[in-house]
C-alpha cells in the first residue's frame, strides 16, 4: 500500500535513515529501490510518483530546504517576506495535495551545520512534524556517518527511524563478486580481462571498501584501457585510473606499491563522524550532570 503505517495510536509515521560513506552508491541504491516499489510508482490522480526525492543543499537552512521541497512540488517562487513556519505549512499542504507518501532527503547530513545549535534543534523538530498530523509522510534520510550522530541527539527523533548500514566489502567474502563485475563490465565493451592475484583486494582497499567507489574505479580503468587502444583490461589501467581519482604519487598508488595493505587512506567521513560523535558524547555528559 502507499499509505504509511501509523504508530502511536495512528498519529505518526516512521522513517528510515540510510547511512554510508561518500561514494558508496547509497543514492543509486535508494533511487532504484523506490522506483521499483509499485505502490509508490504512480498516483492516478496526479500522474506522478507518490515519492519525492530532494537533494539537500549545502549549507542548508530551514528556509532553503523548505523552498527546495516546494520547488519540487511545483512552487518555483517564494516571497522573501514569507516566514519560515509559513513555508513549512505550505510544504505540508502541498505534500498532502500531491498525494506524496514518502519524502527522501539525500545528503541529509548537510541539514545540520553543528551537532548543537538552535538551527539543528529546529530542523529536527520540523522532521518530527512532517511525520505527524492528518497527512504524515514517511521520511527517508540518506547521508554519511555524521547523520547518525546528529539524529542521535534527539531521542524522540531517533526512535522514529529504522537504521540501515550496508556492510563494507570484505576480503575473501566479496572477491569473487567484485572480480565478476570487472569481467562483466570489460566484456560489455569488448575487452578481455587480465585481473588476477591480489588486484581485487587492492581495488577494495583503494575504494575504502565501498561498493560505489569500486564501480567508479572499474569504469575509469576500462575507459583508460579503451583510450589506450588496448584489447585487455590490465592492472596498469587500474593504476592509472586510481591515480587520477586520488591525485597521488606512484609510491602511494595502491595498485603499484608492494606493501599496499599498509597504505592509510584519508576519509573525510570518518573525521566528520568522529567530531559529531564527540559532541554528542559531551552533550550526554552535560545532561547527566544536570539531571
ABEGO torsion letter per residue (X at the ends): XABBBBBGGGABBBBBBBBBBBGAGAAAAAAAAAAABAAAABBAAAGBBABBBBBBBOBBBAAAAAAAAAAAAGBABBBAABBAAAAAAAAAAAAAAAGBABBBBBGAAAABABABBAAAAAAAAAAAAAABEABBBBBBBBBBAAAAAAAAABAAAAAABBBBBBBBBBBGAAAAAAAAAAAAAAAAAGBBBBBBEAAAAAAAAAAGGBAAAAAAAAAAAAAAAAAAGBABBBAAAAAAAAAAAAGBBAAABAAABABAAABBBBBAAAAAAAAAAAAAAAAAAAAAAAX
